[in-house]
Amino acid sequence: MSIVPRSYNKIHKTLRRTRGPASIHTCPCGESAKEWAYQYTGEPELRDDDGNFPHSADPNDYVAMCRPCHRSLVDENDPVTEEERKKRRSRPDAWTPANRITLICCECELVSTPSGMSLHQRSSGHTEVYDVC
């Protein structure tokens, strides 16, 4: 599994600092936003060593979106995501339900396992999380 690049975390921290959490914005569809979504407009587009986590260092390449719209955007623009899903499905021994659960804190976008997220929530006071498979 890929490790989230520092530049990915840094841009999301910058977005929260300069534009606030995504949850205070409205998605282009009219729903309440939940996530900062990269629009695949970055020059250069940055990724981790495995080609995952597409992102840009420019905050203008992000829009606050609801989760369904963000997922649709990713599915339309990032074929690596679908390849990764296929690879995970084809290796059930390496990708079991126990190790595939990943949670993301909606307030600071920390990526963690359920036990790590529990510790994070207790220490930070953050409450809203979502899972990513």
Sequence and secondary structure as in RCSB ss.txt:
>XXXX:A:sequence
MSIVPRSYNKIHKTLRRTRGPASIHTCPCGESAKEWAYQYTGEPELRDDDGNFPHSADPNDYVAMCRPCHRSLVD
ENDPVTEEERKKRRSRPDAWTPANRITLICCECELVSTPSGMSLHQRSSGHTEVYDVC
>XXXX:A:secstr
     HHHHHHHHHHHHHH  GGGSB TTSSB  EEEE S  SS B  TTS S B S GGGEEEE HHHHHHHHH
HH HHHHHHHHHHHH TTTS HHHH EEEETTT  EE HHHHHHHHHHH    EEEE 
